[in-house]
């Protein structure tokens, strides 16, 4: 089985050229990554204009594996081939790596990419994907797979920290900006100086004896020679190109800027420029060099709203801020499912938090989560759930006798819902508004819960993804075990779990009477196991002491009828007057009106496979109508008629 990994996008709030300089400092070895033992360049290519650069390295990695496994395979480290293709013109770096060691027994492929942020040209993005396919490995296939995934996940976490460490080093050395590469200007005649390559391990020439670049368009003087920090070859080349292109730029601007810029002022940023000047806008950079969509006065560090754009690119910082802390495996599955939805669904994509809930409900199995999500999207579209909060108005009976409502929040900031089930006349409500009416109200409560979670996330600065519910069972009796009521409750559980998974933080059941075990026996088999773990049941007055409600809700927010200090305006419920009952022929006792399969049959059709639906025609001259909704791509549809031979049966 092939294991795949897809990372979210990591954003560096630094220019692409500065990030590339930091990246090159990782080679030939990196003390911040202990498993990286070293590397050697085996092939390289540089274009004449300096825009393209290709490097192929042979990298040695330590293996954090059991001693017995190392002895069996006979190696202490593994070798990978890494090919880097840098395009300074397009400002991107493509990295492809594969294993040289044990290539006949397993295949490891990795692809990484550095590129410029789509909305801020002074920021740099990074994303990577990888795959692991183990054919055979001395009978240790499962062990090798676990070791590889564990070590890979650990290195992923360090990746961004390593780059930022070297960026800080560069800035401490006074290098906080590197001018972008530009096309050479053949008409430039001003003499320029180039940066000589820095010392390599084979070069014994002292660094102090190397030529330095001082001012633009003049030869350096000994009195003005300023010791510059050592950087890697790519930094030297970038600085060399920056000097050369700045001269070209100053020549082309000399006429238009002769009034506002003194002739003696260098066209590019001088080496002695203070580090306090914003790196995103050098002194010589004209306003016209910025993109048309970005004003000249706009700072490069201006935050970008990552959540407003429909894209499969998920920023890691955005994930931690709005979705919570995810493991690399969970991040990968989220990116994979969102990428599939982007290429398959028409119209607006579900929100990232909505997608993540379905992944959690299916233990991050992408196939199972995708199937569950597609069914839910069809259900939401069928019943117009996206507009429920703006179109639904609860009946007066619900407002007065449905004893449930929102009430402050718990200690973690989750919205808190109070349900006084023991005070509710389930039979009276069903006979007054029907099972479908109660079901619709429950859906509106869930939609409101999602909205409140989003507001709490924005307000508190950390992700709030679910709600807490307190269910008060005081007053629960045999009348609550009315069969149509139990049937409606079971259906509510079924539909809510299918379409609102992982929306419950805790469900605190208080004042459970002796009859509660009977009710629990009836409904618990229909509740998902992960959801059952969130149930806490308190009998009698156990909820009042330590380990009770005060552990989850501050006392000032606990309702007064449960011994707290807060007034709770949730309706008291009570018996619904029979005068409010509907006629028997008007009561909607069939709660299946909100089932998808009541109108549609949902099917997941594999590519190149047919899905047949047989429609029986009871008599001649019938008009057949059909309607179908496509969630993925396009399908070919056709109808075929066939007749069944009439079989004569003996009398």
N, C-alpha and C positions, 0 to 999 in steps of 0.2 A: 504494500500500500504506500502511495506517495504522500508524504507529509508536506504541506505547503504553508508558507508564511507570507503575509502581506502587511507591511507596517503602515501606520498612519503617517501623515506628513509632519515632519519636524521643521520648525521655523527658527532660523537664526536671524536675529535682528541686526545683521551686519551685511555689508555688501558681498557680492559673489566673489570678487577678487580677494577680499580679506579672508573669507572662509577658505578659498583655495590655498592661500598662503599658510593658513593654520593646518589645513589637511596635509600639505607636503611635509610639515614638520613631524608627522607620524612616522616617516621613513628615514633611514632604513630599519629602525627599530623604535619601539615606543614603550617606555618604562611604565606608562599608565595602564597598559594592557599586558599583563604578565604572560598570557598565553601566546602573545605574538613575539616569537623568538628573533625574528629578523627577516630581511628580504634582500634580494639581489635583482638588479635590472638586467633582463636577458635580451630585450629588444626595445628600440625607441625610434621615434620619427618626429621631426619638427618641420613644419612648412616654412618656406622662405620668408613669408610675411609675419611669422610668429603666431598666427591665429590658431593653428591646429597643432596638437601635440598628442602623440600616442606613446604610452609606456607600458611595457609588459614586464611584470615582476614575478619572481618565484619566491613565495612566502612560506615560512616555516612556522607552524603552530604547535604548541604543546598540547598534549591530550590529557585531560583530567579524568583518567580512567583507572579502574582497579589494577593493581600490580599484576595479578594473574592474567588479565586480558592483555596487558602490554607484553608480557612474556610470550603469550601464545601467538600474537601477531608479529612479534619481533621488531617493534619500532618504539621509539620514545617520542617522536613527533611526526606530524603529517605535513605534506607539501600541497600547497594550493597555487594555481596559476591565476594571476590577476591582471586584467587588461584594462587600462584607463585611457579613455578617449576624451580629451579636453578640447572644447571649442570655445575660444575666447570671443569669437565673433557673435555666436549665439548665446554666450554666457551659460554654458552647461557642461557638466562632466558626467559621462556614462562609465560605469564600472561593472565589469562582468568577471566573475570568478568561478572556478570549478576545481574539484579535487584531482590532483595527479596521483596521490597515494590511493591504493586499493580501488582504482577506477573500474576494475572488472567486477568488483564485489558490491560497490555502492556508488551512487551518483549524487553529488551535492552541487547545486547550482545557485548562484546568488547574483542578483542584479540590483545595483544602486544608482541613484541619480541625484545630482545636485543641479538645481535650476533656480532661476530668478522668480521671486514671488509675483503672482499675476497682478496684484493690486498695489505693490510697493516695490519699485525697482531697486531699492537699497536694502531689501531683505532677501534672504536665500532660503530655499526649501530643500528638504532632503526626504527621500522615500526609498524603500527597499523591499524586495521580495525574494524569497528563496524557496527551494524545494529539496527534499531528501527522499531518495529512492534506494532502499536496501534490497539488493538481490539475494545475497547470501553472505554471512560473515561468521564462519566457523561455529555456527549454532548459537551465536550471541546477538542475533538480529534485534530482539526486543531491548536488550541492554544497551546496545550501540545507539538505537533510536532515542532512548531516554537520555543518554549522555549527551548526544548531539543537540537535542532540543533544549536541554537544560543549559548547556554551555553557550549555545547561540543566543538564548534569551538573556543570559547574564551579560554577554558582550553588547547586545542591543542597548541595554540600559546605560552602559558606559559611553556609548558612541557620542552622544551630544555633549556630555560632560568633558570628554577628551578634546573635542574641537573648541569648545568654549575656553578650556584651559590654555590652549595654544594661542587663541585670539587674545586672551588677557596678557600672555607673555609678549606678543607683538606690540600690544598697546603700551606695556610697561617699557618697551624699548623705543617708544616714540612713533611706531608705525600704526596709525589709526585709520589710514585711508590709502588705497591704491587706485590710481586712475584707470578707468576702463580702457581696454584695447580699442583702437580705432584704425581704420584703413590707412595705410601709408600714403602720404601726399608727395607725389613725384616732383612737384614744383618747389618744394622746400629746399632752400640752399644754405640755410643757417647751419653752421657746424654744431653737431651734438655729440655728447659723450655717452658711452654705454657702460653699463654696470658689468664688471668682470665676475665670472662665476666664483662662488665662495669656495672655501677649502673643503676638499673631500678627504676621506680617510687615506687615500693614496697620495695626496698632495701635501708635501711637507713645507710649502712656502708659508711663512707667517702671515696671519690675516692682516696685520698692520702694514705689510708691504704691498698689499693689493691697491690698485687705483680706486679712487672714490669719486662719485659725482657730486659736484658742489652746486653752482648756479647754472641756469639754463643759458646756452649759447656762448659760454666763455670757458676758458681753460681754468682748471683749479689752481689756486695758489696755496703754497705751503702754509701761509699764515691763517688761511681760512679753511684749511682741511679739517673736517670734523669727523671724528670716529663714529661710524655708523654701526648698528648692531648687526651681527651675523644672522642671515636668514637663509632659507633653502634656495635652490636654483630657480624654482618657479617664481619666488618673490623677486629675485634679482632680475629675472627676465621681464617680469611685470613692471618693475620700477624703470627698467631700461626703456620699455615701450612707452611707459607713462611720460618719461622725459621727452622722448622723441615726438610723441603725438601732441604733447602740450606745446612744443615749439611750433608744430604745424598749425595748431589751433590758434596760437597767438598771432601768427602771420596773417591768417585769414580774418582775424578779428581786429587787426591793427588799424584798419581804415575806419570801420564802423564805431570803434570804441576809443578813437584817438582823443576825443574831447573829455570823456569821462574817466579814462584810464591813462595815467602817465606812461610815457614811453619807457621809462626805466623800470617799471613794475613788471616782474616776471609773469608770464602768461599762465604758468602752472603754479601749484602750491609749493612754495619753497620748503627746503628741508628744515628750516628753522621755525616754521609756523607753529604756534603754540598748540598743544594737544587739546586745549579747551575749545578750539574752533570746531563746529559740527563737522563730523567726518562725512556726513551724507551730502554736504554741499560745499566743495572747495571754493576758495576765494575767487578763482578764475573761472569757475563754471558758469556759463551764461544761462539765463533763465530759459532760453529757447531749447536747451539741451534736455530739459525735463519733458516727460510725456505730456501730451495735451490734456490728459485727464487729471493731471496732478498740478495744482498751482505752484508757482515758483516759491511761494512762501511756506508751502506745506513742509513740515518736518518729516524726515524719513522714519522717525520713530513713532509716528502717529499710529495708534492701534487700529487694526483692521477687524471689522466684524465678520468673523469666519462663519457664523451660523446663518447668515442671511442669504448665502449663495448656494444654489442647488448644485452640488458637485460631490464626486466620490472622494475628493481629497479631504481627509480628516486631519486637522491639526492636532498634534499631541497635547498641546497646551489647552486647546478647546475641549478635548476629551476629558482632561482632568478637571476643568472648570465646570463643565455642564453635564458630564456623564458619570464622573467618578473615576476612581483609580481602577484601571484594568490591567491585567497581566498582558505581556506581549502576545500570548496565544489568543486571548479574548479580543484584543485590538485587531489582530489579524482577521479573525472571523467576522468582526463587525465591518471591516473594510471590504472583505470578500462579498458579504451579503449586500452591502450598499452598492457595490460595483455591479452586481447582478441586477439589482432593482433599477439602477440607472440605465442599463442597456435593455431592460425588458419591459418596464412599465411605461405607460403613456401618461402624461400629465405630471402633476406635482408629486414628488417623492414623500413618503412618510418622514416624520421627524426622526432624528438620530436616536433620541431617547425611546421612541416608539419601537424602532427596529431592535434596539438593545434589549428591551423587555422580552421580545419573542425569542431572541437568542438565549437569554437566561432561562426562559421557560423550557427550552429544549436542550439545555446543558451545552450550548454553543455548538450544537450540531447544525451546520449550515443547511443541509438538505431538509431536515425536519422543521427547522425554524422557517425556512422559505415556504414550505407547504402550509404551515400554520398561518403565516403572515398573509399569504395570498388568499386563503379562505376568509380571513378576517377583513381584508381590504374589499373583497367582493361583498361581504356582509355590510360593511360600513357604507359602501356605495348604494347598495340596494335600499337601505333604510335612511339614507341621507344623514348619517351620524355627524358629519362635520358641521352641520347647521342646527343640530339639536338644541344647543343652548340658546340660540337666538329665536328659535321657532316654537319651542315647547313651553307651554303654560300649564302648570299643575292644576288639576281640577280642585274645586273648593273642598271636596271630601278629603283629598290627599293633604291639602294644606292644614286641615284641622285635625284629622285623625291618624295621619301617618307620623308616628312618633320618632322621627329621626331628623338630624340636621347637623350642620357644621359648627364647630365650637373651638376657637383658638387653635393651638398646636401643641405637639408634645415637646420633650426636652431637646430632641434633635432637629426641631423645626418642621417636622412633618405635619401637614394639615390633619386635624383631629375631627373625626366624625362620631357622633353619639347616636346610638340606636337603642331605644327602649322597647325591645321586642316583647317583653312580658306585658306591656301596657297596650299592645297593638291588637286590634280586632281583625285578624286576618280574614276570617269568613265574611265579616261585614264589608271590608274593603274590596274583596273580590266580587261580592254581589253588587257593589256600588259602581265600581269602575272597570271590573273585569280583570282577569289575569294579565291581559295585554297592557292594560293601563298601569298596573303596578310594575310590570316589567319595564315599560317605557320610563317610568319615574326612576327606577333603579339605574337605568342607563344614563339618565341625566345627572344622577348623583356621581357616577363614575366619570363622566365627561367633566363635571365641575371639579372633581378631585384632580384630574390631570391638569386643568387650568391653574388650580391653586398650587400645584407642585411647581409649575413653571414660574409662577410669581414668587414663590418662596426661594427658588434657586437664584433668581435675579436679585432678590432682596438680601439674602444671607451670604452670597458669594461662594457657595459650595453647592454641589448638586443635591437636590431633593427629588427623589424619583418615585416615592410611594407615600401612602397615607397610613395613619393609625386609626383604628376603630375600637370604641368601647361599646360592648353590647350588654345592656342591663336586662337580666332575665327575671327580675322580681315580678311576680304575677303570672309567670308561665304555668299553664295548667293543661289538662287534657283537651280543652277546646282548641288549643294551638296544634293539636295533632290531627286536625280535620284533614281527611285524605286529599281533597282538592288543594288545600293550602300547602301540604307537604309536597304534592306534585309540582305546584308552582315554585316552591322554594328550591327544589332539586333542579328545575329547569333554569332558574335564575343563576344558580351555581354553575351549571353547565355552560351557559352562554357567556357569563362574565369571565370564567376561566379561559374560554376560547378566544375572547376578544379584548380582555383587559388583564393579561397575565402580568405577574410581578408588580402589581400596583398596591399591594398590601405590605406595610412594614410590620405591624403587629395587630393582632385581633385579641383584645382583652375582654374575656367573658366574665362578668361579675354577678354575684348573688345567684349562682346556679342552683335551682331547687332539686329535689330528689328525682323529679321526673326528667331532668335534663339527660341522664344517660340513655333514656329511651330515644329521645330526639337525636342525640349524638350517634347512636347506633344506626339510625335511619339515614343520616346525611353524610357521615364521615367517609364511607366508601366512595362517594362521588367527589370528594375534595382531593385535589392533587397533593401528593406527599410533601412536596416542598412548601406548599401553602399550609398544610397541617402543622408543620414545625413552628409556624408563627402564631399558633393559637396558644393562649395562656388562660387557663380556666380557674376561677376562684369561687369556692363555695362559701356560703355564709358571709362572715365579715373578714375573711382572709385578705381581701383586697385593701383593707385599711392600714395594715401594718407594713413593716419592712418587707421588701420583695413584692409589694402590691403596686397600686397605681402610682404611688409617689416615686417609684423607680423609673417611671416612664413619662409622667406628666407632673409639672410643677404644681404644688398644692394650690397656688392661686388660680390655676386654670382647671382644677378638678371641679366638676359640677357639684352644686350644693347638696343635691339629693344623694350624692355618693360621699358626703363628708368633706367636700372641698370648700373653697372660699368663693368660687365663681358662680354667678347667676347664669343659668342655662335656659335659653328661650326655646328649647326643643319642645314641640307640642306634647301634651300629656297623653295623647291617644284617647283611649276609652272606647266604649261600645258605640258602633255606628248605628244611628236610628234606622229602623226598617223603612221609614218613609223615604230614605235616600236610596233604597235598593232599586235597581233596574228591573224591568219585567224579565221573566224567565227567558223569553225568546230574544232579549237584547243582551243578555249577559255573555261576555266573551270568556267562556271557561277554557277555551283552547289557547294555551299560551304559545303555541307553535307559530304564531303569526310573525314572530321575529326570527324564525329560522331561515337560513339561506336556502336550504333545500325545499322550503315550502313553495318557492317560486322557481328557483334555479337549481340545476344540478351542477355542482362544481366538479370539474375534472382537470387533472394535471396530465397533459399530453406530451409525451416525449417526441423529440425531433424524429421525423421520418416514420412515425407510427400513426395509425389511424384510430380515431375514437368514434364508434358507431352508436347511434341512438335509434332504437326501434320504436316507431309510432304506429299503433294499431288504429285502423280506420274502421269504425263500427258499421258504416253504411255508405252507399254511394252518394256522390255529390257533396261530400263534406269539404269544408274549407280548412286547410291546415295552415296554421301560423306558427312562427318560431321567432325566438329572440335570443341572442347570445352576446356575451361581453368578453372581449379578449384582454387578458392581463399581460400577456407576453407576446411580442412580435405580431406576426400575421399568420393566418391559417387559410387553407383552401377548403371551401365548403361546397358540397354538392348533395343533391337528393336523388334517391333511386327508389323506384316503385317495384314491388313484386307481389304476386298473388299466391295465396296458399290454396292448394288443392282441397276441395271439399271431400271429406271422408264420410262415406255412407256407413252409418252405424246400424247394427241390427236392432229391430224393435224390442 
